[in-house]
């Protein structure tokens, strides 16, 4: 029996963890400011990023987990 990817890749329990698909918590689509990938985030994250973009439309502060890790690794060196 085929299984949906959503059931195989269960999101972590943190509500602020972006996912590649909509969930009950992550309902707002958001583009990563680095890789331009589409991720779904919760209401609080969406509102926070939207406020930052309204303040400075040229800077999208949202980073997906992978880009955030790469950025953190580069910042150490």
PyMOL commands that set and color helices and strands:
alter all, ss='L'
color gray80, all
select helices_A, chain A and resi 5-8+43-55+65-76
alter helices_A, ss='H'
color red, helices_A
select strands_A, chain A and resi 28-31+38-41
alter strands_A, ss='S'
color yellow, strands_A
deselect
rebuild
show_as cartoon
